[in-house]
Amino acid sequence: MKVRIVKTNLQGLPVGESHHYTRYPDSLVERAKAMRAEGKTLRVIAAELGVSHTIVHQWSAGLRRRPAIRVIARRVRSE
């Protein structure tokens, strides 16, 4: 069996790139948050990163992609 590192929330559910429905990598989300902290507008950030301004707002306001609380190792069946 293989071991996979997974970022989880307090309930043990996968978050960020560890979640199977993730569309955008954590690095892109962090880059958008940094650009917002620099004072760039949502639409400018969205245009530069190629995402919608709504998702940039949700990331920067903390409505999506809340930080991981803990990191755990899960066993995965090897194929």
C-alpha positions as CSV (number, residue, x, y, z in Angstrom):
1,M,0.0,0.0,0.0
2,K,1.1,3.6,-0.7
3,V,0.8,6.5,1.7
4,R,-0.6,9.8,0.5
5,I,-0.4,13.1,2.4
6,V,-3.8,14.8,2.7
7,K,-4.7,18.3,3.9
8,T,-7.9,18.2,5.9
9,N,-10.3,20.4,7.9
10,L,-11.2,19.8,11.5
11,Q,-13.7,17.1,10.6
12,G,-11.0,15.2,8.7
13,L,-12.4,16.0,5.2
14,P,-10.0,16.8,2.4
15,V,-9.5,20.5,1.5
16,G,-7.5,22.4,-1.1
17,E,-5.7,20.3,-3.7
18,S,-6.4,17.2,-1.6
19,H,-10.1,17.4,-2.5
20,H,-11.1,15.4,-5.6
21,Y,-13.2,18.3,-7.1
22,T,-10.5,20.9,-6.9
23,R,-10.2,22.9,-10.1
24,Y,-7.4,25.3,-9.2
25,P,-4.1,24.5,-7.5
26,D,-3.3,26.0,-4.1
27,S,-0.4,28.0,-5.6
28,L,-2.9,29.9,-7.9
29,V,-5.2,30.6,-4.9
30,E,-2.3,31.9,-2.8
31,R,-1.1,34.1,-5.8
32,A,-4.5,35.6,-6.1
33,K,-4.7,36.4,-2.4
34,A,-1.2,38.0,-2.5
35,M,-2.2,40.1,-5.5
36,R,-5.4,41.2,-3.6
37,A,-3.3,42.1,-0.6
38,E,-1.1,44.3,-2.9
39,G,-4.3,46.3,-3.7
40,K,-5.1,45.0,-7.2
41,T,-8.8,44.9,-8.2
42,L,-10.7,41.6,-8.6
43,R,-11.1,42.0,-12.3
44,V,-7.4,42.7,-12.9
45,I,-6.4,39.6,-10.9
46,A,-9.0,37.5,-12.7
47,A,-7.8,38.6,-16.1
48,E,-4.1,37.9,-15.2
49,L,-4.9,34.4,-13.8
50,G,-7.6,33.4,-16.3
51,V,-10.3,32.9,-13.7
52,S,-13.6,34.7,-13.0
53,H,-13.7,37.7,-10.7
54,T,-16.3,36.0,-8.6
55,I,-14.0,33.2,-7.6
56,V,-11.2,35.6,-6.9
57,H,-13.6,37.5,-4.5
58,Q,-14.5,34.2,-2.8
59,W,-10.9,33.2,-2.3
60,S,-9.9,36.6,-1.0
61,A,-12.9,36.9,1.4
62,G,-12.3,33.4,2.8
63,L,-15.6,32.0,1.4
64,R,-13.8,29.3,-0.5
65,R,-10.5,27.5,0.1
66,R,-10.3,27.9,3.8
67,P,-6.9,26.9,5.2
68,A,-6.2,23.3,6.1
69,I,-6.3,22.6,9.9
70,R,-4.1,19.5,9.8
71,V,-2.2,17.2,7.5
72,I,-2.6,13.5,7.7
73,A,-1.3,10.4,5.9
74,R,-3.8,8.1,4.3
75,R,-3.2,4.6,3.0
76,V,-4.1,4.2,-0.7
77,R,-4.3,0.9,-2.5
78,S,-1.6,0.5,-5.1
79,E,-2.7,-0.7,-8.5
